[in-house]
Amino acid sequence: MASPSPDDLSTRMSPVQVWSPHEIRALGATTDLLTAASVLRIGRTKAYHLAATGRFPVPVVRTGRRYVVAVGHLLHMLGLDTSSGG
């Protein structure tokens, strides 16, 4: 059986968004868990598991049935925050 060609694989795999610093900052003050997970390249199931167990890479606040992430925490984790003057 032949291996699938790269073209065959690209049509079955969903594209991964690469977030620019400008796009992350444009999210505003907070974002939802799945957007934060996308920025960090974490899948949906893993993101919810990490949030539920308190192990998501940045602080998460649960408000009702939603998880909310401060964009500032994402920027800091990625070394993109400007609060330190740099």
C-alpha positions in Angstrom: 0.0 0.0 0.0 1.4 3.4 -1.0 1.9 6.2 1.5 -0.4 9.2 1.0 1.2 12.1 -0.8 1.6 15.4 1.1 -1.2 16.8 -1.1 -3.6 14.1 0.1 -2.7 14.8 3.8 -3.1 18.6 3.4 -6.7 18.2 2.2 -7.6 16.1 5.3 -5.8 18.1 8.0 -7.4 21.3 9.3 -5.1 24.3 8.9 -3.4 25.7 12.0 -3.7 29.4 12.5 -0.4 31.1 13.3 -1.1 34.1 15.5 0.9 37.3 15.1 1.6 39.6 18.1 -0.7 42.2 16.5 -3.6 39.6 16.2 -3.2 38.5 19.8 -3.2 42.1 21.1 -6.3 42.8 19.0 -8.3 40.2 20.9 -8.9 42.8 23.6 -8.6 42.3 27.4 -9.9 38.8 27.6 -10.6 35.9 25.3 -12.3 32.5 25.5 -10.5 29.3 26.2 -10.5 27.9 22.7 -9.0 31.1 21.2 -6.3 31.1 23.9 -5.7 27.4 23.2 -5.4 28.2 19.5 -2.8 30.9 20.2 -0.8 28.3 22.3 -1.4 25.6 19.7 -3.3 23.4 22.1 -6.3 21.3 20.9 -9.8 21.7 22.1 -10.1 18.5 24.2 -6.7 19.1 25.8 -7.5 22.7 26.5 -10.7 21.8 28.4 -9.0 19.0 30.3 -6.1 21.3 31.3 -8.5 24.1 32.3 -10.7 21.7 34.3 -7.7 20.3 36.2 -6.1 23.7 36.8 -3.1 23.0 34.5 -3.8 25.3 31.6 -0.5 27.2 30.8 -1.9 30.6 31.8 -4.5 31.5 34.5 -8.1 30.7 33.5 -11.2 32.1 35.2 -14.4 30.1 35.0 -17.5 32.3 34.8 -20.6 30.2 34.8 -20.1 27.7 32.0 -17.4 29.7 30.2 -13.6 29.8 30.7 -12.0 33.2 30.2 -8.4 34.0 29.7 -6.7 37.4 30.1 -4.9 38.3 26.9 -2.2 39.9 29.0 -1.3 36.5 30.5 -0.9 35.1 26.9 1.3 38.0 25.9 3.4 37.5 29.0 3.8 33.8 28.5 4.9 34.4 24.9 7.3 37.1 25.9 5.3 39.7 24.0 4.2 41.9 26.9 5.5 45.5 26.9 4.7 46.2 30.6 8.4 45.7 31.5 9.4 48.6 29.2 11.0 46.3 26.6 
